[in-house]
């Protein structure tokens, strides 16, 4: 399975599951990053960390390690 960290800029994906630290998962849910949501990877920092995603009308920056815990299906 692919993770959010595997996407290239411009690629879209559907969130399948979130794992990891329960506090982080709860925080991502509060931001609207839920199973079934579509996200797009907008950009990566020059060294690859953090990444910026588009989630609905919002933009969210995540560390690469956090993004690696979000399983997605590339659309």
Buried (B, 14 or more C-beta within 10 A) or exposed (E): EBBBBBBEEEBBBEBBEBEEEEEBBEEBEEEEBEEEEBBBBBBBEEEEBBBBBBBEEEEBBBEBEBBBBBBBEEE
